[in-house]
C-alpha cells in the first residue's frame, strides 16, 4: 500500500512534464506552466505529507492488525488443541459406540444363528444323529481294526521270534543224547521254520544282515550238516553284533550256537571255551532269555566234557546248573535242570556209580513227576526207564521189570511220540529181562504186545522189529523152530526194503537166525541159501553191525558145509572170511574171524570138524 501511495505524485509529475513538452509555444505559457508546476509541487509535497501521515497511521493499524492476528492465531491454536481432544473423545465415543453396536450385533447374530441352527438341527436332527452314530461306529471299527492289525503284527513278530528260538533249540540239541548216540533228525517243523527264514534272506544284501539274519543262515547250514559253513555264519553274526546297538540276547545266542557247532566239528576245547564265554559275559544277567541261553551253554559244556570222558568235571557242571536254576519256574529252565540231572545220572553210570545214578533218576522223578509239561514228562519217563536199565545191570531183575511196568502204567496211553517210543522200549526190555529169568512165555507175550500196540507205527519200526526178532529167538530156544522161522520171515517181509540202518541190521540178524533155525530142522541147504542171501544183500555195506552179521552168516555157512562133508567149500568160506574181515578192529567181528581160523585149522588137520556148529544172534 505504501508503495502505491508514493507512486501517485510521480505519476502526476510525469503527466505535467509530458504536458510541458507538448506545448512550448510562449514564455508566458512557460511561466504559467512553471507556476503551475510549483503549485503542483507544493500540492505534491502536501499530498506526500498527508500520505506519510496516512501511511504511518496505516502502519500502526497494520501493526495492531498483526498483534490482533497473532492473538487470533494463538486462539486458533488453542481451539485446534481443544478440537484435537474433542476428536479423540469423539473417536473414543465412536469406538465405544461401535463396540457396543458390534457386540449387540454379534449377540443378535449369534442369537439368530443359534435360532437358525436350532431350527436346522431340529429339522435334521434324526438324520444327523443317525449319521453321527454311523461315523462313531465306523471310527470304532477302524480303531479296532487298527488295534487288531497292530496286535497281529506284533504277535506275528513275537511268534516268528519264538518259533526261531524253538527251532534253534531243537536243531542245536540234535545228536546230543547223554549217551553220545545220535538223536535222529531235527523236528520237521523246526527245519521248515529255519529254511523259510534262510530262504527269505536271499533277497537281502549280506551287508545289510543283522546278527539274527546271520544266525538264521548259520542254522540252515547246521541243519544241512555243513558245520564249517555254519560256524562262519555265526562268526559273522558275532562281528556285526559287536559293532552295533544289538541286544545281548543276539550275541549270547550266536555264542551258544558257535559252541555247539565247534563240538560237532570235534573242536571240543574251543567249544568249552565258547560256553565259558557265554557264562562270563551273561552269567549274572537276570533277563529270562539270557538265563536260558547261559543254562543251555552250561549244559552243552557238560555234555562236551562227557564226550571227552571227563565225567567228574561233567557232573560238576550239571550240579552247577541245578544249584543256579533249580528254583526258577521258567519252563525252559525247569526242563534244562531236569535234563542236567538226567545227564548227571548217565555220567555216574559211566563211572560205575550205579547206586548214585539211581538216586539221581529218583530225584528227577520226585521233582517233576506231577508236571504236565510235555518236555518234563519225557524227561521223567527217560529217567525211570534208565533206572530200570541200571537195576538190571545190578542184577535186580524183578525191580527192573517193575520199573518198566511203571513206565507203561504212567505213559502207556500217551500219544506223544517220544513217550510212545519210551514205552515201546520199556516193553521190549521187559520182555528181554523175562527171558533172562527163564520166563519165555511171558517174554513172547510181551513181544506180541509191542507188535500189537505199535506194529503200524512207522516211527516205532525199530522197536517192533527188535521185538519180533527177540520173539523168534525165544521160540527157537523153546524148540519151536517152525514158529521161529515164520517170525524171522515176518521181519524180512515188513522191513527188507527199509534203508534205516537199525532196520537193515534187524533184517540181517533175522535172516542169520532163520538160517540157524533151518539148520536145526535139518534143512542145511536152505540154511546155506539163507546165508548167501545175507551176503548178497549186505556184503558190500561197510556198517559195522552189518559186517558182523555177514561174517556171522559166512562162518555158519562154513560150518554147515563142513557138516555136509563139503570140506573144500567150507575152507574156501573160512578163507573168504579171513580175506574180507581179517583187518576189522571191531571186537565182535574179530571174534568171528578167530572162530573161522580155528575151524579152518581143524579142517586142515582132520579134513572134517565134528564140533563145528551154527551160531545164532
C-alpha positions as CSV (number, residue, x, y, z in Angstrom):
1,X,0.0,0.0,0.0
2,X,2.9,2.4,0.9
3,X,4.5,1.8,-2.4
4,X,1.2,2.6,-4.2
5,X,0.8,5.9,-2.4
6,X,4.3,7.0,-3.1
7,X,3.8,6.3,-6.8
8,X,0.9,8.8,-7.2
9,X,3.0,12.1,-7.2
10,X,5.4,10.5,-9.6
11,X,2.6,9.9,-12.0
12,X,1.3,13.4,-11.6
13,X,4.8,14.9,-12.3
14,X,5.2,12.7,-15.3
15,X,1.9,13.8,-16.7
16,X,2.9,17.5,-16.1
17,X,6.2,17.1,-17.8
18,X,4.6,15.5,-20.7
19,X,2.2,18.4,-21.0
20,X,5.0,20.9,-20.9
21,X,6.9,19.2,-23.6
22,X,3.8,19.0,-25.7
23,X,3.2,22.8,-25.9
24,X,6.3,25.0,-25.5
25,X,4.5,27.9,-27.5
26,X,5.4,31.2,-25.4
27,X,7.3,32.3,-22.3
28,X,4.1,33.3,-20.7
29,X,2.9,29.9,-21.1
30,X,6.2,28.7,-19.7
31,X,5.9,30.9,-16.7
32,X,2.4,29.9,-16.2
33,X,3.4,26.4,-16.5
34,X,6.3,26.8,-14.1
35,X,4.0,28.4,-11.6
36,X,1.6,25.7,-12.0
37,X,4.5,23.3,-11.5
38,X,5.5,25.0,-8.3
39,X,2.0,24.9,-7.1
40,X,1.8,21.4,-8.2
41,X,5.0,20.5,-6.3
42,X,3.5,22.2,-3.3
43,X,0.5,20.3,-3.6
44,X,2.5,17.1,-4.2
45,X,4.5,18.0,-1.0
46,X,1.3,18.5,0.9
47,X,-0.1,15.3,-0.5
48,X,3.2,13.5,0.4
49,X,2.9,14.7,3.9
50,X,-0.7,13.6,4.1
51,X,0.2,10.4,2.5
52,X,3.1,9.9,5.0
53,X,0.8,10.6,7.9
54,X,-1.7,8.3,6.5
55,X,0.9,5.6,5.9
56,X,2.1,5.9,9.5
57,X,-1.4,5.5,10.6
58,X,-1.8,2.7,8.2
59,X,1.4,1.1,9.6
60,X,0.1,1.4,13.1
61,X,-3.1,-0.2,12.0
62,X,-1.2,-2.9,10.3
63,X,0.9,-3.5,13.5
64,X,-2.3,-3.5,15.5
65,X,-3.8,-5.9,13.0
66,X,-0.6,-8.2,13.2
67,X,-1.0,-8.2,17.0
68,X,-4.6,-9.0,16.7
69,X,-3.7,-11.6,14.1
70,X,-1.1,-13.2,16.4
71,X,-3.7,-13.2,19.2
72,X,-6.2,-14.7,16.9
73,X,-3.6,-17.4,15.8
74,X,-3.0,-18.2,19.5
75,X,-6.6,-18.5,20.0
76,X,-7.0,-20.6,16.9
77,X,-4.1,-22.9,18.2
78,X,-5.9,-23.3,21.5
79,X,-9.1,-24.0,19.6
80,X,-7.2,-26.6,17.4
81,X,-5.8,-28.3,20.5
82,X,-9.3,-28.4,22.0
83,X,-10.6,-29.7,18.7
84,X,-7.9,-32.5,18.8
85,X,-9.0,-33.5,22.2
86,X,-12.6,-33.3,21.1
87,X,-11.6,-35.6,18.1
88,X,-10.1,-38.1,20.5
89,X,-13.2,-38.0,22.6
90,X,-15.4,-38.3,19.5
91,X,-13.2,-41.2,18.2
92,X,-13.4,-43.0,21.6
93,X,-17.1,-42.4,21.8
94,X,-17.4,-43.7,18.3
95,X,-15.3,-46.7,19.1
96,X,-17.3,-47.5,22.2
97,X,-20.5,-47.0,20.3
98,X,-19.1,-49.2,17.5
99,X,-18.0,-51.8,20.0
100,X,-21.4,-51.7,21.7
101,X,-23.0,-51.9,18.3
102,X,-20.7,-54.8,17.3
103,X,-21.4,-56.7,20.5
104,X,-25.0,-56.1,20.2
105,X,-24.9,-57.1,16.6
106,X,-22.8,-60.2,17.5
107,X,-25.2,-61.2,20.2
108,X,-28.1,-60.6,17.8
109,X,-26.3,-62.5,15.0
110,X,-25.4,-65.3,17.5
111,X,-28.9,-65.5,18.7
112,X,-30.2,-65.5,15.2
113,X,-27.6,-68.1,14.2
114,X,-28.5,-70.3,17.2
115,X,-32.1,-69.9,16.4
116,X,-31.4,-70.9,12.8
117,X,-29.1,-73.7,13.8
118,X,-31.6,-74.9,16.3
119,X,-34.3,-74.8,13.7
120,X,-32.0,-76.6,11.2
121,X,-30.9,-79.2,13.8
122,X,-34.5,-79.8,14.8
123,X,-35.3,-80.3,11.2
124,X,-32.2,-82.5,10.5
125,X,-31.7,-84.0,14.0
126,X,-32.7,-87.6,13.3
127,X,-30.6,-87.8,10.2
128,X,-27.7,-86.2,11.8
129,X,-27.8,-88.3,14.9
130,X,-28.0,-91.4,12.7
131,X,-25.1,-90.3,10.7
132,X,-23.1,-89.4,13.8
133,X,-23.8,-92.8,15.2
134,X,-22.7,-94.4,11.9
135,X,-19.5,-92.3,11.9
136,X,-18.8,-93.3,15.5
137,X,-19.4,-96.9,14.7
138,X,-17.1,-96.6,11.7
139,X,-14.4,-94.9,13.8
140,X,-14.7,-97.6,16.4
141,X,-14.5,-100.4,13.9
142,X,-11.5,-98.6,12.3
143,X,-9.8,-98.3,15.6
144,X,-10.5,-101.9,16.5
145,X,-9.2,-103.0,13.1
146,X,-6.0,-100.9,13.6
147,X,-5.6,-102.4,17.1
148,X,-6.2,-105.9,15.8
149,X,-3.7,-105.3,12.9
150,X,-1.1,-103.9,15.3
151,X,-1.6,-106.9,17.7
152,X,-1.4,-109.2,14.7
153,X,1.9,-107.6,13.5
154,X,3.4,-107.7,17.0
155,X,2.1,-111.3,17.6
156,X,3.5,-112.4,14.3
157,X,6.9,-110.9,15.0
158,X,6.9,-112.4,18.5
159,X,5.7,-115.7,17.2
160,X,8.3,-115.8,14.5
161,X,11.0,-115.0,17.1
162,X,9.7,-117.7,19.4
163,X,9.5,-120.2,16.6
164,X,13.0,-119.4,15.5
165,X,14.2,-119.8,19.1
166,X,12.4,-123.1,19.5
167,X,13.7,-124.3,16.1
168,X,17.2,-123.3,17.1
169,X,16.9,-125.2,20.4
170,X,15.6,-128.3,18.6
171,X,18.3,-128.2,15.9
172,X,21.2,-127.4,18.2
173,X,20.2,-130.1,20.6
174,X,20.2,-132.7,17.9
175,X,22.7,-135.5,18.2
176,X,23.4,-134.6,21.8
177,X,22.0,-137.6,23.7
178,X,23.6,-138.1,27.0
179,X,24.9,-141.5,25.9
180,X,26.6,-139.9,22.9
181,X,24.3,-141.5,20.4
182,X,22.6,-139.6,17.6
183,X,19.1,-138.5,18.4
184,X,17.6,-138.5,15.0
185,X,16.7,-135.8,12.6
186,X,15.5,-132.4,13.7
187,X,11.8,-131.8,14.1
188,X,10.2,-131.2,10.8
189,X,8.5,-128.0,11.9
190,X,11.8,-126.7,13.2
191,X,13.5,-127.5,9.9
192,X,10.8,-125.7,7.9
193,X,11.0,-122.6,10.1
194,X,14.7,-122.4,9.7
195,X,14.8,-123.0,6.0
196,X,12.0,-120.5,5.3
197,X,13.8,-117.8,7.3
198,X,17.0,-118.6,5.4
199,X,15.2,-118.5,2.1
200,X,13.7,-115.2,2.8
201,X,17.2,-113.7,3.3
202,X,18.2,-114.4,-0.3
203,X,16.7,-111.2,-1.5
204,X,18.6,-109.2,1.1
205,X,22.1,-108.0,0.7
206,X,24.6,-109.6,3.1
207,X,26.0,-106.2,4.0
208,X,22.6,-105.4,5.5
209,X,22.3,-108.6,7.6
210,X,21.6,-108.2,11.2
211,X,23.0,-110.7,13.8
212,X,19.7,-112.6,13.7
213,X,20.0,-112.9,9.9
214,X,23.4,-114.4,10.2
215,X,22.1,-116.7,12.9
216,X,19.3,-117.9,10.6
217,X,21.7,-118.6,7.8
218,X,24.0,-120.4,10.2
219,X,21.2,-122.6,11.5
220,X,20.3,-123.6,7.9
221,X,23.9,-124.7,7.3
222,X,24.0,-126.5,10.6
223,X,20.8,-128.3,9.7
224,X,22.3,-129.4,6.5
225,X,25.4,-130.8,8.3
226,X,27.7,-128.1,6.8
227,X,29.2,-127.2,10.1
228,X,32.2,-125.3,8.8
229,X,29.9,-123.0,6.9
230,X,27.5,-122.7,9.9
231,X,30.5,-121.6,12.1
232,X,31.4,-119.0,9.5
233,X,27.9,-117.5,9.6
234,X,27.8,-117.5,13.4
235,X,31.2,-115.7,13.5
236,X,30.0,-113.1,11.0
237,X,26.9,-112.5,13.2
238,X,29.1,-112.0,16.3
239,X,31.2,-109.5,14.3
240,X,28.1,-107.5,13.4
241,X,26.7,-107.7,16.9
242,X,29.9,-106.3,18.4
243,X,29.8,-103.3,16.1
244,X,26.2,-102.1,16.6
245,X,23.4,-101.5,19.1
246,X,22.2,-105.1,19.2
247,X,20.8,-106.9,22.2
248,X,22.8,-109.1,24.5
249,X,20.5,-112.0,23.6
250,X,21.6,-111.9,20.0
251,X,25.3,-112.2,21.0
252,X,24.6,-114.9,23.5
253,X,22.6,-116.9,21.1
254,X,25.3,-116.7,18.5
255,X,28.0,-117.7,21.0
256,X,25.9,-120.7,22.1
257,X,25.4,-121.8,18.5
258,X,29.1,-121.4,17.9
259,X,29.9,-123.6,20.8
260,X,27.6,-126.4,19.7
261,X,29.0,-126.2,16.2
262,X,32.6,-126.4,17.4
263,X,31.6,-129.5,19.3
264,X,30.1,-131.1,16.2
265,X,33.4,-130.3,14.4
266,X,35.3,-132.2,17.1
267,X,36.9,-129.0,18.4
268,X,35.9,-129.8,22.0
269,X,38.3,-127.4,23.8
270,X,37.2,-124.5,21.6
271,X,33.6,-125.5,22.3
272,X,34.2,-125.4,26.1
273,X,35.8,-122.0,25.8
274,X,32.8,-120.7,23.9
275,X,30.5,-121.9,26.6
276,X,32.6,-120.3,29.2
277,X,32.5,-117.0,27.3
278,X,28.7,-117.1,27.3
279,X,28.7,-117.6,31.1
280,X,31.4,-115.0,31.7
281,X,29.5,-112.3,29.7
282,X,25.9,-113.0,30.7
283,X,26.0,-115.3,33.7
284,X,24.8,-112.6,36.1
285,X,22.2,-111.2,33.8
286,X,18.6,-111.8,35.1
287,X,16.9,-111.4,31.7
288,X,14.9,-114.6,31.1
289,X,16.2,-115.1,27.6
290,X,19.8,-114.7,28.7
291,X,19.4,-117.0,31.8
292,X,18.1,-119.7,29.4
293,X,21.0,-119.3,27.0
294,X,23.5,-119.4,29.8
295,X,21.9,-122.6,31.1
296,X,22.0,-124.1,27.7
297,X,25.6,-123.2,27.3
298,X,26.5,-124.8,30.6
299,X,24.6,-127.9,29.6
300,X,26.5,-128.0,26.3
301,X,29.7,-127.7,28.2
302,X,28.8,-130.6,30.5
303,X,27.9,-132.8,27.5
304,X,31.2,-131.9,25.7
305,X,33.2,-132.8,28.8
306,X,31.3,-136.1,28.8
307,X,32.4,-136.7,25.2
308,X,36.0,-136.2,26.4
309,X,35.3,-138.8,29.2
310,X,35.9,-136.1,31.8
311,X,32.8,-137.4,33.7
312,X,33.8,-135.9,37.1
313,X,34.0,-132.4,35.5
314,X,30.8,-133.1,33.6
315,X,29.0,-133.9,36.9
316,X,30.3,-130.6,38.5
317,X,28.7,-128.7,35.6
318,X,25.4,-130.4,36.0
319,X,25.4,-129.7,39.7
320,X,26.1,-126.0,38.9
321,X,23.1,-125.9,36.6
322,X,21.0,-127.4,39.4
323,X,22.3,-125.0,42.0
324,X,21.8,-121.9,39.9
325,X,18.4,-122.6,38.3
326,X,16.6,-125.3,40.4
327,X,14.2,-122.7,42.0
328,X,13.5,-120.9,38.7
329,X,9.9,-121.7,37.5
330,X,10.6,-120.7,33.9
331,X,9.5,-123.8,31.8
332,X,12.7,-123.8,29.7
333,X,14.9,-123.7,32.8
334,X,12.9,-126.4,34.6
335,X,13.5,-128.5,31.5
336,X,17.2,-127.8,31.4
337,X,17.6,-128.6,35.1
338,X,15.7,-131.9,34.7
339,X,17.9,-132.7,31.7
340,X,21.1,-131.8,33.7
341,X,20.0,-134.2,36.5
342,X,19.3,-136.9,33.9
343,X,22.7,-136.5,32.2
344,X,24.3,-136.5,35.6
345,X,22.8,-139.9,36.2
346,X,24.3,-141.1,32.9
347,X,27.7,-139.7,33.8
348,X,27.5,-141.5,37.1
349,X,26.7,-144.7,35.2
350,X,29.8,-144.2,33.1
351,X,31.8,-144.0,36.4
352,X,30.2,-147.2,37.6
353,X,28.5,-145.4,40.5
354,X,25.1,-147.1,39.9
355,X,23.6,-146.5,43.3
356,X,24.2,-142.8,43.0
357,X,22.9,-143.0,39.4
358,X,19.6,-144.5,40.7
359,X,19.3,-141.8,43.4
360,X,19.7,-139.1,40.7
361,X,17.0,-140.6,38.5
362,X,14.7,-140.8,41.5
363,X,15.4,-137.1,42.1
364,X,14.2,-136.3,38.6
365,X,11.0,-138.3,39.2
366,X,10.5,-136.8,42.6
367,X,10.7,-133.2,41.4
368,X,8.9,-133.4,38.1
369,X,6.5,-136.4,38.2
370,X,3.4,-134.2,38.6
371,X,4.5,-131.7,36.0
372,X,2.4,-132.0,32.9
373,X,4.7,-130.1,30.6
374,X,5.4,-132.4,27.7
375,X,9.2,-131.9,27.9
376,X,9.3,-132.7,31.6
377,X,7.1,-135.8,31.2
378,X,9.5,-137.0,28.6
379,X,12.4,-136.4,30.8
380,X,10.8,-138.2,33.8
381,X,9.9,-141.2,31.5
382,X,13.5,-141.4,30.3
383,X,14.8,-141.2,33.9
384,X,12.5,-144.0,35.1
385,X,13.5,-146.1,32.1
386,X,17.2,-145.6,32.8
387,X,16.6,-146.6,36.4
388,X,15.2,-149.9,35.1
389,X,18.2,-150.5,32.9
390,X,20.6,-149.8,35.8
391,X,18.6,-152.1,38.2
392,X,19.1,-154.8,35.5
393,X,22.9,-154.1,35.5
394,X,22.8,-154.6,39.2
395,X,21.0,-158.0,38.8
396,X,17.8,-156.7,40.4
397,X,15.7,-158.0,37.6
398,X,12.4,-158.1,39.5
399,X,12.8,-154.4,40.4
400,X,13.8,-153.8,36.8
401,X,10.6,-155.3,35.5
402,X,8.6,-153.4,38.0
403,X,10.2,-150.2,36.8
404,X,9.3,-150.9,33.1
405,X,5.8,-151.6,34.2
406,X,5.7,-148.2,35.9
407,X,6.8,-146.6,32.6
408,X,3.9,-148.4,30.9
409,X,1.4,-147.5,33.6
410,X,2.2,-143.8,33.6
411,X,2.7,-143.2,29.9
412,X,1.2,-146.2,28.0
413,X,-1.8,-144.2,26.8
414,X,0.1,-141.0,26.0
415,X,0.2,-140.3,22.3
416,X,3.3,-138.1,22.4
417,X,5.8,-139.7,20.0
418,X,8.7,-139.6,22.5
419,X,6.6,-141.2,25.2
420,X,5.3,-143.9,22.9
421,X,8.9,-144.7,21.9
422,X,9.9,-144.8,25.6
423,X,7.0,-147.2,26.4
424,X,7.8,-149.4,23.4
425,X,11.4,-149.7,24.6
426,X,10.3,-150.4,28.2
427,X,8.1,-153.2,27.0
428,X,10.9,-154.6,24.8
429,X,13.4,-154.5,27.7
430,X,10.8,-156.1,30.0
431,X,10.4,-159.0,27.6
432,X,14.2,-159.4,27.3
433,X,14.5,-159.4,31.1
434,X,11.7,-162.0,31.4
435,X,13.7,-164.2,29.0
436,X,16.8,-163.8,31.3
437,X,14.7,-165.0,34.1
438,X,13.6,-168.1,32.1
439,X,10.0,-166.7,31.8
440,X,10.0,-167.3,28.0
441,X,6.2,-167.5,27.5
442,X,5.8,-164.2,29.3
443,X,8.6,-162.8,27.2
444,X,6.8,-163.9,24.0
445,X,3.5,-162.3,25.3
446,X,5.4,-159.0,25.9
447,X,6.9,-159.1,22.4
448,X,3.4,-159.6,20.9
449,X,2.2,-156.7,22.9
450,X,4.8,-154.4,21.4
451,X,3.7,-155.6,17.9
452,X,0.0,-155.2,18.7
453,X,0.4,-151.6,20.0
454,X,3.0,-150.3,17.6
455,X,3.1,-152.6,14.6
456,X,1.6,-150.0,12.3
457,X,3.5,-147.0,13.7
458,X,6.2,-146.1,11.2
459,X,8.1,-144.1,13.9
460,X,8.5,-147.3,16.0
461,X,9.6,-149.7,13.4
462,X,12.9,-150.4,15.1
463,X,11.2,-151.3,18.4
464,X,8.7,-153.6,16.7
465,X,11.4,-155.3,14.5
466,X,13.5,-155.8,17.6
467,X,10.6,-157.3,19.5
468,X,9.8,-159.7,16.6
469,X,13.4,-160.7,16.4
470,X,13.5,-161.4,20.1
471,X,10.3,-163.4,19.9
472,X,11.8,-165.5,17.1
473,X,14.9,-166.2,19.1
474,X,12.9,-167.2,22.1
475,X,10.7,-169.5,20.1
476,X,13.9,-171.2,18.8
477,X,15.1,-171.6,22.3
478,X,11.9,-173.3,23.1
479,X,12.4,-175.7,20.2
480,X,9.6,-174.1,18.2
481,X,11.7,-173.7,15.1
482,X,8.9,-173.5,12.6
483,X,7.3,-170.7,14.5
484,X,10.7,-169.0,14.9
485,X,11.2,-169.2,11.1
486,X,7.8,-167.7,10.4
487,X,8.6,-164.8,12.8
488,X,12.0,-164.2,11.2
489,X,10.4,-164.2,7.7
490,X,7.8,-161.7,9.0
491,X,10.6,-159.3,10.0
492,X,12.1,-159.7,6.5
493,X,8.7,-159.2,4.8
494,X,8.0,-156.0,6.7
495,X,11.3,-154.3,6.7
496,X,13.5,-155.8,3.9
497,X,13.2,-152.6,1.7
498,X,13.7,-150.2,4.6
499,X,17.0,-148.4,4.4
500,X,17.1,-147.2,8.0
501,X,20.4,-148.6,9.4
502,X,18.8,-150.1,12.6
503,X,16.2,-151.9,10.4
504,X,18.8,-153.2,7.9
505,X,20.6,-154.6,10.9
506,X,17.4,-156.3,12.3
507,X,16.6,-157.8,9.0
508,X,20.1,-159.2,8.5
509,X,20.0,-160.6,12.0
510,X,16.6,-162.2,11.4
511,X,18.0,-163.9,8.2
512,X,21.0,-165.2,10.0
513,X,18.8,-166.6,12.8
514,X,16.4,-168.0,10.2
515,X,19.4,-169.9,8.7
516,X,20.2,-171.3,12.2
517,X,16.5,-172.4,12.7
518,X,16.5,-174.1,9.3
519,X,19.7,-176.0,10.2
520,X,18.1,-177.1,13.4
521,X,15.3,-178.7,11.3
522,X,18.0,-180.4,9.2
523,X,17.4,-178.1,6.2
524,X,21.1,-177.3,5.7
525,X,20.8,-176.4,2.0
526,X,18.1,-173.9,2.9
527,X,20.2,-172.6,5.7
528,X,23.2,-172.2,3.4
529,X,21.0,-170.4,0.8
530,X,19.9,-168.0,3.6
531,X,23.5,-167.2,4.4
532,X,24.2,-166.5,0.8
533,X,21.2,-164.1,0.8
534,X,22.6,-162.2,3.8
535,X,25.9,-161.9,1.9
536,X,24.2,-160.8,-1.3
537,X,22.2,-158.1,0.4
538,X,24.7,-156.7,2.9
539,X,28.1,-157.9,1.8
540,X,29.2,-154.6,0.4
541,X,27.7,-152.5,3.3
542,X,30.5,-151.2,5.5
543,X,28.3,-150.5,8.5
544,X,30.0,-152.4,11.5
545,X,26.8,-154.0,12.6
546,X,26.2,-155.4,9.1
547,X,29.8,-156.5,8.7
548,X,29.2,-158.6,11.9
549,X,26.0,-160.2,10.5
550,X,27.6,-161.0,7.2
551,X,30.7,-162.5,8.9
552,X,28.3,-164.5,11.2
553,X,26.4,-165.8,8.2
554,X,29.6,-166.9,6.4
555,X,31.0,-168.7,9.4
556,X,27.7,-170.5,9.9
557,X,27.7,-171.4,6.2
558,X,31.2,-172.8,6.5
559,X,30.2,-174.9,9.5
560,X,27.1,-176.3,7.6
561,X,29.2,-177.1,4.5
562,X,31.6,-178.9,6.8
563,X,28.6,-180.9,8.3
564,X,27.6,-181.8,4.8
565,X,31.2,-183.1,4.1
566,X,32.0,-180.3,1.7
567,X,35.3,-179.6,3.3
568,X,36.9,-177.8,0.5
569,X,34.0,-175.4,0.1
570,X,34.0,-174.9,3.9
571,X,37.7,-174.0,3.9
572,X,37.1,-171.6,1.0
573,X,34.4,-169.8,3.0
574,X,36.7,-169.6,6.1
575,X,39.5,-168.2,3.9
576,X,36.9,-165.6,2.5
577,X,36.1,-164.5,6.0
578,X,39.9,-164.0,6.7
579,X,40.3,-162.1,3.5
580,X,37.4,-159.8,3.9
581,X,37.3,-159.2,7.7
582,X,40.8,-160.1,8.9
583,X,41.7,-156.4,9.4
584,X,38.5,-155.5,11.1
585,X,39.2,-154.0,14.5
586,X,35.6,-154.4,15.9
587,X,35.7,-156.9,18.8
588,X,32.7,-158.9,17.6
589,X,34.0,-159.2,14.1
590,X,37.5,-160.2,15.3
591,X,35.9,-162.9,17.4
592,X,34.1,-164.3,14.3
593,X,37.4,-164.2,12.3
594,X,39.1,-166.1,15.1
595,X,36.4,-168.7,15.1
596,X,36.7,-169.1,11.3
597,X,40.5,-169.5,11.6
598,X,40.0,-172.1,14.3
599,X,37.5,-174.1,12.3
600,X,39.7,-173.9,9.2
601,X,42.7,-175.1,11.2
602,X,40.8,-178.2,12.4
603,X,39.6,-178.9,8.9
604,X,43.2,-178.6,7.6
605,X,44.3,-181.0,10.4
606,X,41.5,-183.6,10.2
607,X,39.7,-182.9,7.0
608,X,36.5,-182.5,8.9
609,X,35.3,-180.8,12.1
610,X,32.7,-182.7,14.1
611,X,32.4,-179.9,16.6
612,X,31.6,-177.1,14.2
613,X,28.1,-175.7,14.6
614,X,25.9,-172.7,13.8
615,X,25.7,-169.6,15.9
616,X,22.6,-167.6,16.5
617,X,22.5,-163.9,17.4
